[in-house]
Amino acid sequence: AEYLEKDKDFSVALIDTKPYFEFTPGILRTIVEPEHARKIQVLHKDYLKRTEIIVGEVKEVGKNFVRVNGKKVKFDYLVIASGSRYELPIKEQNVILATRLSRLKGYYEKLCGAKKVLLIGGGIVGVELSAEIATHYKDKEITLVHSGERLMPRNDIKTSSYAENFLRKKGVKIIFNDRVEKVSGKKCTTKNGLKIEADLIFICTGIKPNYEFMKKNFSKKIDSEGNLRVNKYLQLEGQNNIFVAGDVAGIKEEKTAQNAEFHAGIVMCNIRCLNKKKRMKEYKSMKRIMVISLGKWDGILEYRSFVLTGLFPGILKTLIEKREMWRRTRWF
């Protein structure tokens, strides 16, 4: 929307369930620093000057329209960037999804009062959230349960080892090759029969693409994992004027904000090319630089087999956040 609204060929509308942009990689810090929320949010209307902002939830997508707030909004070109979510497999008051800021910001006081904290899932989110809590609080008993043999299994072994050593030094108890299967109040039981007591539980696993609004008219375009099938130009399979970007796109790669931004660049270029009847650009998935934060002052930078750890990657994550927010706030 930012780029296409500058092109006089297009009239752009942005449909979102919230009226603001949120820098997703920065939300985990808000659970220990609620005031950080102000640094990672900006109203859409403040940086999108010519775009129509529609706040609502899309219920249906057709070949030339979407249904939102009970009305049809027609389009010549559509970009689906609906992202993903975590599903809550356990229904208990002390269980929290490590996802949107709106869910996390209300739990700061509960975290302050909790003595025992359990995190389920040792992927990037589980590791970063464990590090935020462990570096901010010295008096909490933190346990991380992960079903795999090592943390962040899709990353380099050096990345996994550094993260594990960092968390253990901060007092985090890590349990591998196990999963939490039952929660009753504060009592948790794992598949291997381990009993864990927790005042607060964070779910950091089980990512699901947001695809429900596609079921009515495009059910055959949804794969077994809930991703939308795309071609090499990031078009929805068989649909010339519908593009897909971000976590919901059926591409075998890490679901990161960085990859989503690369998708957006390709989609923007291809909509312009399609409109001018020019040749479109292919999207090529590749290993990109990844920065993982371990609290405010430590982190990991990974690019292919190269891994850099310590202060610089920790600060770099903060600088990336500042750059992204500056892009959207420099206008006012």
ZIKA-V899893 format. One record per residue. N is the residue number from 1. RES is the residue in one small letter. SS is DSSP state (~ for helix, > for strand, _ for the rest). PSI is psi in whole degrees, 0 to 359 (NA if undefined). OMEGA is omega in whole degrees, 0 to 359 (none if undefined). Layout:
n=[N,N]
res=[RES,RES]
ss=[SS,SS]
psi=[PSI,PSI]
omega=[OMEGA,OMEGA]
//
This chain:
n=[1,2,3,4,5,6,7,8,9,10,11,12,13,14,15,16,17,18,19,20,21,22,23,24,25,26,27,28,29,30,31,32,33,34,35,36,37,38,39,40,41,42,43,44,45,46,47,48,49,50,51,52,53,54,55,56,57,58,59,60,61,62,63,64,65,66,67,68,69,70,71,72,73,74,75,76,77,78,79,80,81,82,83,84,85,86,87,88,89,90,91,92,93,94,95,96,97,98,99,100,101,102,103,104,105,106,107,108,109,110,111,112,113,114,115,116,117,118,119,120,121,122,123,124,125,126,127,128,129,130,131,132,133,134,135,136,137,138,139,140,141,142,143,144,145,146,147,148,149,150,151,152,153,154,155,156,157,158,159,160,161,162,163,164,165,166,167,168,169,170,171,172,173,174,175,176,177,178,179,180,181,182,183,184,185,186,187,188,189,190,191,192,193,194,195,196,197,198,199,200,201,202,203,204,205,206,207,208,209,210,211,212,213,214,215,216,217,218,219,220,221,222,223,224,225,226,227,228,229,230,231,232,233,234,235,236,237,238,239,240,241,242,243,244,245,246,247,248,249,250,251,252,253,254,255,256,257,258,259,260,261,262,263,264,265,266,267,268,269,270,271,272,273,274,275,276,277,278,279,280,281,282,283,284,285,286,287,288,289,290,291,292,293,294,295,296,297,298,299,300,301,302,303,304,305,306,307,308,309,310,311,312,313,314,315,316,317,318,319,320,321,322,323,324,325,326,327,328,329,330,331,332]
res=[a,e,y,l,e,k,d,k,d,f,s,v,a,l,i,d,t,k,p,y,f,e,f,t,p,g,i,l,r,t,i,v,e,p,e,h,a,r,k,i,q,v,l,h,k,d,y,l,k,r,t,e,i,i,v,g,e,v,k,e,v,g,k,n,f,v,r,v,n,g,k,k,v,k,f,d,y,l,v,i,a,s,g,s,r,y,e,l,p,i,k,e,q,n,v,i,l,a,t,r,l,s,r,l,k,g,y,y,e,k,l,c,g,a,k,k,v,l,l,i,g,g,g,i,v,g,v,e,l,s,a,e,i,a,t,h,y,k,d,k,e,i,t,l,v,h,s,g,e,r,l,m,p,r,n,d,i,k,t,s,s,y,a,e,n,f,l,r,k,k,g,v,k,i,i,f,n,d,r,v,e,k,v,s,g,k,k,c,t,t,k,n,g,l,k,i,e,a,d,l,i,f,i,c,t,g,i,k,p,n,y,e,f,m,k,k,n,f,s,k,k,i,d,s,e,g,n,l,r,v,n,k,y,l,q,l,e,g,q,n,n,i,f,v,a,g,d,v,a,g,i,k,e,e,k,t,a,q,n,a,e,f,h,a,g,i,v,m,c,n,i,r,c,l,n,k,k,k,r,m,k,e,y,k,s,m,k,r,i,m,v,i,s,l,g,k,w,d,g,i,l,e,y,r,s,f,v,l,t,g,l,f,p,g,i,l,k,t,l,i,e,k,r,e,m,w,r,r,t,r,w,f]
ss=[_,_,_,~,~,~,_,_,_,_,_,_,>,>,>,>,_,_,_,>,>,>,_,~,~,~,~,~,~,~,~,_,_,~,~,~,~,~,~,_,>,>,>,~,~,~,~,_,_,_,_,>,>,>,>,_,_,>,>,>,>,_,_,_,>,>,>,>,_,_,>,>,>,>,_,_,_,>,>,>,_,_,_,>,>,>,_,_,_,_,_,_,_,_,>,>,>,_,_,_,~,~,~,~,~,~,~,~,~,~,~,~,~,_,_,>,>,>,>,>,_,_,_,~,~,~,~,~,~,~,~,~,~,~,~,~,_,_,_,_,>,>,>,>,>,_,_,_,_,_,_,_,_,_,_,_,~,~,~,~,~,~,~,~,~,~,~,~,~,_,_,_,>,>,>,_,_,_,_,>,>,>,>,>,_,_,>,>,>,>,_,_,_,_,>,>,>,_,_,>,>,>,>,_,_,_,>,>,>,_,_,~,~,~,~,~,~,~,~,~,~,>,_,_,_,_,_,>,_,>,_,_,_,_,>,>,_,_,_,_,_,>,>,>,_,~,~,~,>,_,_,_,_,_,_,_,~,~,~,~,~,~,~,~,~,~,~,~,~,~,~,~,~,~,~,_,_,_,_,_,_,_,_,_,_,_,_,_,_,>,>,>,>,_,_,_,_,_,>,>,>,>,>,_,_,>,>,>,>,>,~,~,~,~,~,~,~,~,~,~,~,~,~,~,~,~,~,~,~,_,_,_]
psi=[319,316,319,332,342,347,120,349,344,145,118,137,137,122,125,152,349,154,12,155,143,127,94,318,346,359,333,329,338,340,337,340,85,329,345,340,323,336,346,14,143,136,138,320,343,343,349,102,328,0,137,126,122,115,116,177,124,129,339,145,128,188,338,19,159,150,121,138,34,5,157,130,116,156,155,322,142,137,122,113,57,355,206,175,167,142,146,100,347,124,90,150,333,11,129,139,128,74,240,152,322,332,324,324,338,357,7,311,323,321,320,321,350,138,325,123,133,132,131,114,123,34,196,316,314,319,312,319,320,316,320,313,316,325,338,327,132,350,13,145,106,129,134,120,126,134,343,181,340,159,149,63,339,354,171,147,328,324,313,315,317,316,317,313,320,311,319,321,332,3,9,128,123,128,116,164,41,163,148,125,339,135,127,101,239,0,126,144,132,170,324,8,9,136,127,133,134,135,332,136,129,125,118,32,166,48,134,127,150,100,359,323,351,350,319,315,346,37,329,350,3,126,180,341,1,7,155,130,130,158,189,348,8,25,144,132,124,1,113,327,8,124,156,136,154,202,332,348,135,67,133,88,169,134,92,159,325,314,322,323,324,319,314,320,318,316,314,313,317,329,318,316,316,319,328,8,41,168,133,166,135,146,128,114,136,164,123,164,131,134,122,126,141,81,195,333,16,158,184,131,126,131,108,243,1,129,125,131,162,211,314,310,327,315,323,320,320,320,322,317,314,321,315,320,325,321,325,353,355,348,346,NA]
omega=[180,184,184,179,178,180,185,178,188,167,192,172,177,177,181,178,179,184,185,171,180,179,189,181,182,188,184,180,182,180,177,177,184,181,179,181,181,183,187,178,174,180,179,184,181,179,175,189,184,184,173,180,177,180,182,181,180,182,183,174,175,182,179,179,167,178,181,181,178,182,174,173,183,180,167,177,180,172,177,179,189,173,184,180,170,175,182,182,184,181,176,183,183,180,186,173,178,185,188,180,181,178,187,191,180,186,180,182,177,178,179,183,182,176,182,183,179,174,181,180,183,172,183,182,179,180,182,180,176,181,179,182,183,181,182,182,180,190,184,176,187,178,177,178,183,184,182,182,178,179,177,188,180,179,178,180,179,177,179,182,181,180,179,180,179,182,179,178,178,176,180,176,182,179,181,174,180,178,178,183,182,175,177,185,180,183,180,178,180,180,180,176,180,178,180,176,183,175,183,182,177,176,183,183,176,181,180,177,176,186,190,182,179,188,188,187,185,184,181,179,181,180,186,180,179,177,176,182,181,173,185,178,183,171,172,184,177,181,185,189,179,180,181,181,175,188,184,180,183,179,181,178,180,179,182,176,181,178,179,180,175,177,183,179,179,181,179,180,185,175,178,180,181,181,180,179,176,181,182,183,179,173,179,178,180,177,181,178,179,178,181,181,174,189,186,190,179,180,182,172,181,173,186,182,180,180,176,184,173,187,185,178,179,178,182,179,178,180,177,178,180,179,181,180,178,179,186,181,185,184,185,none]
//
